[in-house]
Amino acid sequence: MSFRLRIFLLVMLVATTAIGATAWLTLSLTSREVARADRALEQHERRITETINEYGVRHGRWTGVDRTVLELARTTGLHIQVVTVQGQRLADSDTLAGRPAGPLQSVPVTVSGLPTLHPAIARAMRVAYPEDSLLLPGADRAPTRRDLAPPPEFGSITHDLLGLGGTDPQLRSPLTQMVRQAAQYRAALVATRCIARMNSGAPAGLGTVDPPYLSAQQLDAYPNCAIGGTTQVTWDQEWLRYVWETVTRCLEPLQRETPPNCAESAFQEAAGNASAIVAVEIYLGAQTGADRLTELGQGAMFGAAGLIAVAFLGTAWIARRVSRPVHRLTMASFLLASGDLEVRVPTAGNDELAQLSASFNTMAEAVQRSEERQRRLIADVAHEMRTPLSNLRGYLEGLSDGVVEPSRELFASLHEETLLQGRILDDLQVLALAESGDLGYARAPLDLAELVAAACTAHRAVAAEQGVALTVDTLDGVWVSADPDRIRQVLGNLLSNAIRYTDAEGHVLVKVRAEVGEAVLTVRDTGMGMTPHDQARVFDRFWRADPARQRATGGSGLGLTIAHRIVSDHGGRIEVDSMPAKGTTFTVRLPLVRNWWADAIGPAAPSAAGPDPR
């Protein structure tokens, strides 16, 4: 698995873990909050609706309900919004608390803010007017409009509504009891308005939600207000007739609702006329805002801390995995730059960092080998120059001191030594130019077979002098793009070495052939050959298979190194194959080209230079 893929997978693992943990934590907290809100709604919905409804009953209006809503929200932990059925917002607990309004349930709870019919009166209505009959008590027919006409005077009904002087024992009819309760509620509201005025406008509510609605303390403290409320209702005969018509509507023959059910709605209609209050809708929901964060609990905090820890540890591990090999490479590069050529970095795996470490090690080895080659070159040059210079110095000192007699042979030997030094220096200059890329090449299409034939002609005399047979086997029309002088220099080095290392009565064969895309030049001899170790070093500077014999013939030890460089610069390669006491074969391969000249010449027959003796 590559390092890039591993880093990608590790980052994805950390990111996925963090996202998954965040999602889990969010869902967990959301589910917990929703469940908490649902439990709170189930637990507090009845209390909230009853409290707000009781506020409407006690005050007969919704003014000041915002304080009650805010207190309920504080104690229940819910978001409460009160809106009239016409859409007018009366109170919102989040807005009152100075935070953005949170979500609410889509289905509201409707409360009327009106008192309910007294249970005793409701029971009396069910007894007097059963659901399966619309007949008046003791009558054999359904009631008519005349039967339901209000009494001429309401004095007995409205006498002492708030209970200051007792009640009329003749109030036996449930209808009259319903009218009396509605009148009591209106009188109590009028009395609370009076109490509020006496208290400099401070809001005042009913002392109780049951008739006569004013508490004993209110009656004792504000008797005049109670009397004033009773008087106002008693004298309002028109309102009393309206209430009577409302409560008796349930007994009309065409009334579809049964009297017990209709009685409650009829009573609340009459009470609503007394208070002029409107129904409201209550929306509930979970609270929002910063104060809710404190309710997440230890689980949420531990989850967040665990998430942060996982992300931190994962990121730190990835950073360590990336930075540790990079740090090793950085330190190794500093050591290498400071001269420690033995430094290497450990490699493990096959990812990009391992490949980078292996590349660094390869580079360090190349630098080390280059440094070693440079040191060997300096040592070899010093060695090659020291021996002939020492010889020249000794002979010159001997001639100067008169120890050595001057002769023509001595001066010829000294001249040969100076020529050798000149060849060494020339070869070193050529090699330096080649290795630096400054050795110029005048490339042109040339027939390699023709060049080889001409070069071998120049070496036949040397071969004959050594007693070595030189044979050429070529095909005309083997064209390459090369510098003729440099290729001739390569062939000259190969032929010189082949003749030099082949004993008398030996043989040297030179062949030129065209293979698939390549021109192949082969120089084969029957000389002393080389071991595998010698073959590995044959192209090194100043290397000689036989140093003593090479010294006698005056070679510089750089010819094959220069030949290898020239062939490489031409886009080819030079190979060696040898066996001790069997001979050596050098093979030069160059890219094959064709041009109009080669096409014009056409195929040629092999030259008659003689058969291959092998």
C-alpha positions as CSV (number, residue, x, y, z in Angstrom):
1,M,0.0,0.0,0.0
2,S,1.5,3.4,-1.0
3,F,2.2,6.0,1.5
4,R,-0.2,8.4,-0.2
5,L,-3.0,5.9,0.1
6,R,-2.1,5.2,3.7
7,I,-2.2,8.9,4.6
8,F,-5.5,9.3,2.7
9,L,-7.0,6.3,4.5
10,L,-5.7,7.5,7.9
11,V,-7.1,11.0,7.3
12,M,-10.4,9.6,6.2
13,L,-10.4,7.3,9.2
14,V,-9.9,10.3,11.6
15,A,-12.3,12.5,9.7
16,T,-15.0,9.7,9.5
17,T,-14.5,8.9,13.2
18,A,-14.8,12.6,14.1
19,I,-17.8,13.1,11.9
20,G,-19.5,9.9,13.1
21,A,-18.8,10.8,16.7
22,T,-20.1,14.3,16.2
23,A,-23.2,12.9,14.4
24,W,-23.7,10.4,17.2
25,L,-23.2,13.0,19.9
26,T,-25.6,15.4,18.1
27,L,-28.2,12.8,17.6
28,S,-27.8,11.5,21.1
29,L,-28.1,15.0,22.6
30,T,-31.0,15.9,20.3
31,S,-32.8,12.7,21.1
32,R,-32.2,13.3,24.7
33,E,-33.4,16.8,24.5
34,V,-36.5,15.8,22.5
35,A,-37.3,13.1,25.0
36,R,-36.8,15.5,27.8
37,A,-39.0,18.0,26.1
38,D,-41.7,15.4,25.4
39,R,-41.6,14.3,29.1
40,A,-41.8,17.9,30.2
41,L,-44.7,18.5,27.8
42,E,-46.5,15.5,29.1
43,Q,-45.7,16.5,32.7
44,H,-46.4,20.2,32.6
45,E,-48.9,20.7,29.7
46,R,-51.9,20.3,32.0
47,R,-50.4,22.5,34.7
48,I,-49.6,25.2,32.1
49,T,-53.0,25.2,30.5
50,E,-54.8,25.2,33.9
51,T,-52.7,28.0,35.3
52,I,-53.2,30.2,32.2
53,N,-56.9,29.4,32.1
54,E,-57.2,30.2,35.8
55,Y,-55.4,33.5,35.1
56,G,-58.1,34.4,32.6
57,V,-60.9,33.3,34.9
58,R,-59.5,35.3,37.9
59,H,-58.8,38.5,35.9
60,G,-61.4,38.4,33.1
61,R,-58.7,39.7,30.7
62,W,-55.2,38.7,29.5
63,T,-53.4,41.8,30.6
64,G,-50.4,40.9,32.7
65,V,-50.4,37.2,31.6
66,D,-46.7,37.6,30.4
67,R,-45.5,37.4,34.0
68,T,-47.3,34.2,34.6
69,V,-46.0,32.8,31.3
70,L,-42.4,33.7,32.2
71,E,-42.7,32.1,35.6
72,L,-44.2,28.9,34.1
73,A,-41.4,28.7,31.6
74,R,-38.8,29.1,34.3
75,T,-40.2,26.4,36.5
76,T,-41.0,23.9,33.7
77,G,-38.1,24.5,31.4
78,L,-40.4,24.9,28.3
79,H,-40.9,27.5,25.7
80,I,-44.4,28.9,26.0
81,Q,-46.2,31.1,23.6
82,V,-49.8,32.5,24.1
83,V,-51.7,33.7,21.1
84,T,-55.3,34.8,20.7
85,V,-57.4,32.9,18.2
86,Q,-57.2,35.9,16.0
87,G,-53.4,35.5,15.8
88,Q,-52.4,38.3,18.2
89,R,-49.3,37.3,20.3
90,L,-49.9,38.0,24.0
91,A,-46.7,36.5,25.5
92,D,-43.6,34.4,24.4
93,S,-41.3,33.1,27.2
94,D,-38.2,33.0,25.0
95,T,-38.7,36.6,23.8
96,L,-39.4,37.7,27.4
97,A,-36.2,36.0,28.5
98,G,-34.2,37.9,25.9
99,R,-33.3,34.9,23.7
100,P,-34.3,33.8,20.1
101,A,-37.6,32.1,19.9
102,G,-37.3,28.4,19.6
103,P,-39.4,25.8,17.8
104,L,-42.9,25.1,18.9
105,Q,-45.5,22.3,18.5
106,S,-47.7,22.8,15.5
107,V,-50.9,21.8,17.4
108,P,-51.8,24.3,20.1
109,V,-53.9,23.9,23.2
110,T,-56.9,26.2,23.3
111,V,-58.2,27.7,26.6
112,S,-61.1,30.0,27.0
113,G,-60.2,31.7,30.3
114,L,-63.9,31.3,31.4
115,P,-65.3,29.8,34.6
116,T,-67.0,26.4,34.5
117,L,-70.5,25.5,35.6
118,H,-70.6,24.5,39.2
119,P,-70.7,20.7,39.4
120,A,-73.8,20.7,41.6
121,I,-75.7,22.8,39.1
122,A,-74.5,20.5,36.3
123,R,-75.8,17.5,38.2
124,A,-79.2,19.2,38.8
125,M,-79.4,19.9,35.0
126,R,-78.8,16.2,34.2
127,V,-81.5,15.2,36.7
128,A,-84.0,17.8,35.6
129,Y,-83.4,17.4,31.9
130,P,-82.3,13.9,31.1
131,E,-80.6,13.2,27.8
132,D,-83.5,11.1,26.4
133,S,-86.2,13.6,27.1
134,L,-86.9,17.3,26.4
135,L,-90.0,17.4,28.6
136,L,-90.2,19.8,31.5
137,P,-90.5,18.2,34.9
138,G,-94.1,17.0,35.5
139,A,-95.1,17.9,31.9
140,D,-96.3,15.7,29.1
141,R,-95.2,17.9,26.3
142,A,-92.0,19.6,25.1
143,P,-91.4,23.2,26.4
144,T,-92.5,26.1,24.3
145,R,-91.1,29.6,24.1
146,R,-93.8,30.8,26.5
147,D,-92.8,28.1,29.0
148,L,-89.2,29.3,28.9
149,A,-90.0,33.0,29.4
150,P,-87.9,34.7,32.1
151,P,-89.5,35.5,35.4
152,P,-90.9,39.1,35.7
153,E,-88.3,40.0,38.4
154,F,-84.8,38.8,39.0
155,G,-84.7,40.1,42.5
156,S,-84.8,36.6,44.0
157,I,-82.1,35.4,41.6
158,T,-79.7,38.3,42.1
159,H,-80.3,39.0,45.7
160,D,-77.0,39.3,47.6
161,L,-75.0,37.7,44.7
162,L,-71.6,37.8,46.6
163,G,-73.0,36.2,49.8
164,L,-73.0,39.2,52.2
165,G,-76.5,38.6,53.4
166,G,-77.3,35.0,52.6
167,T,-79.1,33.4,49.7
168,D,-82.8,32.9,48.7
169,P,-83.8,29.4,49.7
170,Q,-86.5,29.4,46.9
171,L,-83.8,29.1,44.2
172,R,-84.5,25.5,43.3
173,S,-84.5,25.5,39.5
174,P,-81.1,24.6,37.9
175,L,-81.8,27.3,35.2
176,T,-82.1,30.0,37.8
177,Q,-78.9,28.6,39.5
178,M,-77.0,28.9,36.2
179,V,-78.2,32.5,35.8
180,R,-77.2,33.3,39.4
181,Q,-73.7,31.8,38.9
182,A,-73.1,33.9,35.8
183,A,-74.4,37.0,37.6
184,Q,-72.0,36.2,40.5
185,Y,-69.1,36.0,38.2
186,R,-69.9,39.3,36.6
187,A,-70.4,41.0,40.0
188,A,-67.1,39.6,41.3
189,L,-65.2,41.0,38.2
190,V,-66.8,44.4,38.8
191,A,-65.8,44.2,42.5
192,T,-62.1,43.4,41.5
193,R,-62.0,46.5,39.3
194,C,-63.1,48.5,42.3
195,I,-60.5,46.8,44.5
196,A,-57.8,47.7,41.8
197,R,-58.9,51.3,41.8
198,M,-58.7,51.4,45.6
199,N,-55.1,50.0,45.4
200,S,-53.9,52.7,43.0
201,G,-54.4,50.5,39.9
202,A,-52.6,47.4,41.1
203,P,-54.0,44.4,39.3
204,A,-56.5,42.4,41.4
205,G,-57.9,39.0,40.6
206,L,-60.7,36.8,41.9
207,G,-59.9,35.2,45.3
208,T,-61.3,31.8,44.1
209,V,-62.6,30.2,41.0
210,D,-65.7,28.9,42.7
211,P,-68.8,31.0,43.4
212,P,-69.1,33.6,44.8
213,Y,-65.5,34.1,43.4
214,L,-64.5,36.6,46.0
215,S,-62.6,35.3,49.0
216,A,-63.7,35.9,52.5
217,Q,-60.7,38.3,53.0
218,Q,-61.7,40.3,50.0
219,L,-65.3,40.5,51.2
220,D,-64.2,41.6,54.7
221,A,-61.7,44.1,53.4
222,Y,-63.8,45.6,50.5
223,P,-67.5,45.3,51.4
224,N,-68.5,48.4,49.5
225,C,-66.9,47.0,46.3
226,A,-68.9,43.8,46.8
227,I,-72.1,45.7,47.3
228,G,-71.4,47.9,44.2
229,G,-70.9,44.8,42.0
230,T,-74.1,43.2,43.2
231,T,-76.1,46.4,42.6
232,Q,-74.7,46.9,39.1
233,V,-75.6,43.4,38.0
234,T,-79.1,43.5,39.7
235,W,-80.0,46.7,37.9
236,D,-78.9,45.5,34.5
237,Q,-82.1,43.7,33.7
238,E,-81.3,43.6,29.9
239,W,-78.1,41.6,30.6
240,L,-80.0,39.3,32.9
241,R,-82.6,38.5,30.3
242,Y,-79.8,37.9,27.7
243,V,-78.3,35.4,30.2
244,W,-81.7,33.7,30.7
245,E,-82.2,33.3,27.0
246,T,-78.8,31.9,26.6
247,V,-79.1,29.2,29.3
248,T,-82.7,28.3,28.3
249,R,-81.8,27.9,24.6
250,C,-80.7,24.3,25.4
251,L,-84.3,23.4,26.2
252,E,-85.8,24.5,22.8
253,P,-87.3,21.6,20.8
254,L,-85.0,22.2,17.8
255,Q,-81.8,22.3,19.9
256,R,-79.7,19.4,18.7
257,E,-77.4,19.2,21.8
258,T,-78.7,17.5,24.9
259,P,-79.2,19.9,27.8
260,P,-76.3,18.7,30.0
261,N,-73.7,19.3,27.3
262,C,-75.3,22.5,26.1
263,A,-75.6,23.8,29.6
264,E,-71.8,24.2,30.0
265,S,-71.4,26.0,26.7
266,A,-74.3,28.2,27.3
267,F,-73.0,29.1,30.8
268,Q,-69.6,30.0,29.4
269,E,-71.1,32.0,26.7
270,A,-73.0,34.0,29.3
271,A,-69.8,34.3,31.4
272,G,-67.8,35.4,28.4
273,N,-70.3,38.2,27.8
274,A,-69.7,39.3,31.4
275,S,-65.9,39.4,31.0
276,A,-65.4,40.2,27.3
277,I,-62.4,37.8,27.3
278,V,-61.3,36.0,24.2
279,A,-60.0,32.4,23.9
280,V,-56.3,31.9,23.5
281,E,-54.1,29.2,22.0
282,I,-51.0,27.9,23.9
283,Y,-48.0,26.6,22.0
284,L,-45.3,24.6,23.8
285,G,-41.8,23.6,22.8
286,A,-38.2,23.2,24.1
287,Q,-36.3,26.2,25.3
288,T,-33.3,27.5,23.2
289,G,-30.3,29.7,24.1
290,A,-27.0,29.4,26.0
291,D,-28.7,28.5,29.2
292,R,-29.7,25.2,27.7
293,L,-26.1,24.2,27.3
294,T,-25.8,23.7,31.0
295,E,-28.4,21.0,30.9
296,L,-26.5,18.7,28.5
297,G,-25.0,16.9,31.4
298,Q,-21.7,15.0,32.0
299,G,-22.4,12.6,29.1
300,A,-22.3,15.4,26.5
301,M,-19.1,16.9,28.0
302,F,-17.4,13.5,28.1
303,G,-18.5,12.8,24.5
304,A,-17.1,16.1,23.3
305,A,-13.9,15.5,25.2
306,G,-13.5,12.0,23.8
307,L,-14.1,13.4,20.3
308,I,-11.4,16.0,20.7
309,A,-9.0,13.4,22.1
310,V,-9.6,11.0,19.2
311,A,-9.0,13.8,16.7
312,F,-5.9,15.0,18.5
313,L,-4.4,11.5,18.9
314,G,-5.2,10.6,15.3
315,T,-3.7,13.8,13.9
316,A,-0.6,13.5,16.1
317,W,-0.1,9.9,14.9
318,I,-0.4,10.8,11.3
319,A,2.0,13.8,11.8
320,R,4.5,11.5,13.5
321,R,4.3,9.0,10.7
322,V,5.0,11.7,8.2
323,S,7.5,13.7,10.1
324,R,9.7,10.9,11.4
325,P,11.1,9.6,8.0
326,V,11.3,13.2,6.8
327,H,13.3,14.1,9.9
328,R,15.6,11.1,9.3
329,L,16.1,12.2,5.7
330,T,16.8,15.8,6.7
331,M,19.5,14.8,9.3
332,A,21.1,12.3,6.8
333,S,21.3,15.0,4.1
334,F,23.0,17.3,6.6
335,L,25.5,14.6,7.5
336,L,26.1,13.8,3.8
337,A,26.7,17.5,3.1
338,S,29.1,17.7,5.9
339,G,31.2,14.9,4.4
340,D,29.9,11.8,6.1
341,L,29.6,9.6,3.0
342,E,28.7,6.5,4.9
343,V,25.4,7.8,6.2
344,R,22.3,5.9,5.1
345,V,18.6,5.9,6.2
346,P,16.6,2.8,7.0
347,T,13.9,1.8,4.5
348,A,10.8,-0.2,5.3
349,G,7.9,-0.9,3.1
350,N,7.1,0.1,-0.5
351,D,5.4,3.4,0.0
352,E,6.6,6.8,-1.3
353,L,8.7,7.6,1.8
354,A,10.4,4.2,1.6
355,Q,11.1,4.9,-2.1
356,L,12.4,8.4,-1.2
357,S,14.7,6.8,1.4
358,A,16.0,4.2,-1.1
359,S,16.6,7.0,-3.6
360,F,18.6,8.9,-1.0
361,N,20.7,5.8,-0.2
362,T,21.3,5.3,-3.9
363,M,22.3,9.0,-4.3
364,A,24.6,8.7,-1.2
365,E,26.2,5.6,-2.7
366,A,26.7,7.4,-6.0
367,V,28.3,10.3,-4.3
368,Q,30.5,8.0,-2.3
369,R,31.5,6.1,-5.4
370,S,32.2,9.4,-7.2
371,E,34.3,10.6,-4.4
372,E,36.2,7.3,-4.3
373,R,36.7,7.4,-8.1
374,Q,38.0,11.0,-7.8
375,R,40.4,9.9,-5.1
376,R,41.5,6.9,-7.1
377,L,41.9,9.2,-10.2
378,I,44.1,11.5,-8.3
379,A,46.1,8.6,-6.9
380,D,46.3,6.9,-10.3
381,V,47.4,10.1,-12.1
382,A,50.0,10.7,-9.4
383,H,51.2,7.1,-9.8
384,E,51.3,7.2,-13.6
385,M,53.2,10.5,-13.6
386,R,55.6,9.6,-10.8
387,T,57.3,6.7,-12.4
388,P,58.3,8.3,-15.7
389,L,59.1,11.6,-14.1
390,S,61.4,9.7,-11.6
391,N,63.1,8.0,-14.5
392,L,63.6,11.3,-16.3
393,R,64.9,12.9,-13.2
394,G,67.3,10.1,-12.5
395,Y,68.7,10.0,-16.0
396,L,69.0,13.9,-16.1
397,E,70.8,13.9,-12.7
398,G,73.1,11.1,-13.9
399,L,73.9,13.0,-17.1
400,S,74.5,16.2,-15.1
401,D,76.8,14.5,-12.6
402,G,78.6,12.6,-15.4
403,V,77.6,9.2,-13.9
404,V,75.7,8.2,-17.1
405,E,77.3,8.5,-20.5
406,P,75.1,10.3,-23.1
407,S,74.1,8.2,-26.0
408,R,71.6,8.2,-28.9
409,E,69.7,5.3,-27.3
410,L,69.4,7.1,-24.0
411,F,68.0,10.2,-25.5
412,A,65.5,8.1,-27.5
413,S,64.3,6.4,-24.3
414,L,63.9,9.8,-22.6
415,H,62.0,11.1,-25.6
416,E,59.7,8.0,-25.4
417,E,59.0,8.8,-21.8
418,T,58.0,12.4,-22.5
419,L,55.7,11.1,-25.3
420,L,54.0,8.8,-22.9
421,Q,53.4,11.6,-20.5
422,G,52.0,13.7,-23.3
423,R,49.6,10.9,-24.3
424,I,48.4,10.5,-20.7
425,L,47.7,14.2,-20.4
426,D,45.9,14.2,-23.7
427,D,43.8,11.3,-22.7
428,L,43.0,12.8,-19.4
429,Q,41.9,16.0,-21.1
430,V,39.7,14.1,-23.5
431,L,38.1,12.1,-20.7
432,A,37.5,15.2,-18.6
433,L,35.8,16.9,-21.5
434,A,33.7,13.8,-22.2
435,E,32.6,13.4,-18.6
436,S,31.7,17.1,-18.3
437,G,29.7,17.0,-21.6
438,D,32.0,19.5,-23.3
439,L,33.6,17.0,-25.8
440,G,32.3,18.2,-29.2
441,Y,31.0,15.7,-31.8
442,A,30.6,16.5,-35.5
443,R,27.9,13.9,-36.3
444,A,27.2,12.9,-39.9
445,P,25.8,9.9,-41.6
446,L,28.6,7.4,-42.2
447,D,29.0,3.8,-43.4
448,L,30.4,2.0,-40.4
449,A,31.6,-0.9,-42.6
450,E,33.7,1.5,-44.7
451,L,35.1,3.2,-41.6
452,V,36.1,-0.1,-40.1
453,A,37.7,-1.3,-43.3
454,A,39.9,1.8,-43.5
455,A,40.9,1.7,-39.8
456,C,41.9,-1.9,-40.0
457,T,44.1,-1.2,-42.9
458,A,46.1,1.2,-40.8
459,H,46.6,-1.5,-38.1
460,R,47.6,-4.4,-40.3
461,A,51.3,-3.4,-40.2
462,V,51.3,-3.4,-36.3
463,A,49.5,-6.7,-36.3
464,A,51.9,-8.2,-38.7
465,E,54.8,-7.0,-36.7
466,Q,53.3,-8.8,-33.6
467,G,52.7,-11.9,-35.6
468,V,48.9,-11.5,-35.2
469,A,46.4,-12.1,-38.1
470,L,43.8,-9.4,-38.6
471,T,40.6,-10.3,-40.4
472,V,37.7,-8.0,-41.4
473,D,34.2,-9.2,-42.1
474,T,31.8,-6.4,-43.0
475,L,28.6,-5.7,-44.9
476,D,28.4,-2.4,-46.8
477,G,25.6,-0.1,-46.1
478,V,25.5,-0.2,-42.2
479,W,24.8,3.4,-41.6
480,V,25.0,5.3,-38.3
481,S,24.9,9.0,-37.3
482,A,28.2,9.6,-35.6
483,D,31.4,11.6,-35.5
484,P,33.9,9.6,-37.7
485,D,37.0,10.7,-35.9
486,R,35.6,9.7,-32.5
487,I,34.3,6.3,-33.7
488,R,37.7,5.8,-35.4
489,Q,39.3,6.6,-32.0
490,V,37.0,3.9,-30.3
491,L,37.9,1.3,-32.9
492,G,41.6,2.2,-32.6
493,N,41.6,1.6,-28.9
494,L,39.8,-1.7,-29.3
495,L,42.2,-2.9,-32.0
496,S,45.3,-1.7,-30.2
497,N,44.3,-3.6,-27.1
498,A,43.3,-6.7,-29.1
499,I,46.7,-6.8,-30.9
500,R,48.6,-5.9,-27.7
501,Y,47.1,-8.7,-25.6
502,T,47.2,-11.4,-28.3
503,D,50.4,-13.5,-28.6
504,A,52.1,-14.3,-31.8
505,E,50.3,-16.6,-34.2
506,G,47.0,-15.3,-32.7
507,H,44.1,-13.9,-34.5
508,V,41.9,-10.7,-34.3
509,L,38.5,-10.6,-36.1
510,V,36.5,-7.4,-36.8
511,K,32.9,-7.8,-37.9
512,V,30.2,-5.3,-38.8
513,R,26.6,-6.3,-39.0
514,A,23.1,-4.7,-39.0
515,E,20.7,-6.1,-36.5
516,V,17.2,-5.0,-35.5
517,G,17.6,-1.2,-35.2
518,E,21.3,-1.4,-34.3
519,A,24.7,-1.4,-36.0
520,V,26.9,-4.0,-34.3
521,L,30.7,-3.7,-34.4
522,T,32.6,-6.7,-32.9
523,V,36.3,-7.0,-32.2
524,R,37.3,-10.5,-31.1
525,D,40.8,-11.7,-30.2
526,T,42.4,-15.0,-29.1
527,G,44.5,-13.4,-26.5
528,M,45.0,-13.9,-22.8
529,G,41.4,-13.2,-21.8
530,M,40.0,-11.8,-18.5
531,T,38.5,-13.1,-15.4
532,P,34.9,-11.9,-14.4
533,H,36.5,-9.6,-11.8
534,D,38.7,-8.0,-14.5
535,Q,35.6,-7.6,-16.8
536,A,33.9,-5.6,-14.2
537,R,36.8,-3.2,-14.1
538,V,37.8,-3.1,-17.7
539,F,36.4,0.4,-18.3
540,D,37.8,1.9,-15.1
541,R,40.5,4.6,-15.4
542,F,44.1,3.4,-15.5
543,W,43.1,-0.2,-15.1
544,R,45.4,-2.7,-16.8
545,A,45.1,-6.5,-17.2
546,D,48.9,-6.8,-17.3
547,P,50.5,-3.7,-15.8
548,A,54.1,-4.8,-16.6
549,R,53.4,-5.6,-20.2
550,Q,51.3,-2.4,-20.6
551,R,54.2,-0.3,-19.3
552,A,56.4,-1.8,-22.0
553,T,54.1,-0.8,-24.8
554,G,53.4,2.6,-23.4
555,G,49.6,2.6,-22.9
556,S,47.9,5.2,-20.7
557,G,45.2,2.9,-19.2
558,L,42.5,5.4,-20.3
559,G,41.6,4.2,-23.8
560,L,38.7,1.9,-22.9
561,T,37.3,4.5,-20.4
562,I,37.3,7.1,-23.2
563,A,35.8,4.6,-25.7
564,H,33.0,3.7,-23.3
565,R,32.2,7.4,-22.8
566,I,32.2,8.2,-26.6
567,V,29.9,5.3,-27.4
568,S,27.5,6.3,-24.6
569,D,27.4,9.9,-25.9
570,H,26.4,8.5,-29.3
571,G,23.4,6.7,-27.7
572,G,25.0,3.3,-27.9
573,R,26.6,0.8,-25.6
574,I,29.8,-1.2,-25.4
575,E,30.0,-4.7,-23.9
576,V,32.8,-7.1,-23.1
577,D,32.8,-10.9,-23.0
578,S,35.9,-12.8,-22.1
579,M,37.3,-16.1,-20.8
580,P,40.8,-16.5,-19.4
581,A,43.2,-18.1,-22.0
582,K,40.4,-18.1,-24.6
583,G,40.2,-14.5,-25.7
584,T,38.1,-11.4,-25.4
585,T,35.2,-10.0,-27.5
586,F,34.3,-6.3,-27.4
587,T,30.8,-5.4,-28.9
588,V,29.8,-1.9,-29.8
589,R,26.2,-1.2,-30.6
590,L,25.0,2.1,-32.2
591,P,21.6,3.2,-33.4
592,L,21.1,2.3,-37.0
593,V,20.0,5.0,-39.5
594,R,19.0,5.0,-43.2
595,N,19.3,7.9,-45.8
596,W,19.1,8.4,-49.5
597,W,22.8,7.3,-49.8
598,A,22.2,4.0,-48.1
599,D,19.1,3.4,-50.2
600,A,21.0,4.2,-53.4
601,I,23.9,1.8,-52.5
602,G,21.6,-1.1,-51.8
603,P,22.7,-4.4,-50.2
604,A,26.3,-5.4,-50.6
605,A,28.1,-8.7,-50.4
606,P,30.6,-9.6,-47.7
607,S,34.1,-8.4,-48.3
608,A,36.7,-10.9,-49.4
609,A,39.0,-10.3,-46.4
610,G,39.1,-13.9,-45.6
611,P,37.0,-16.4,-43.7
612,D,36.5,-16.4,-40.0
613,P,39.3,-18.8,-38.7
614,R,37.1,-19.7,-35.7
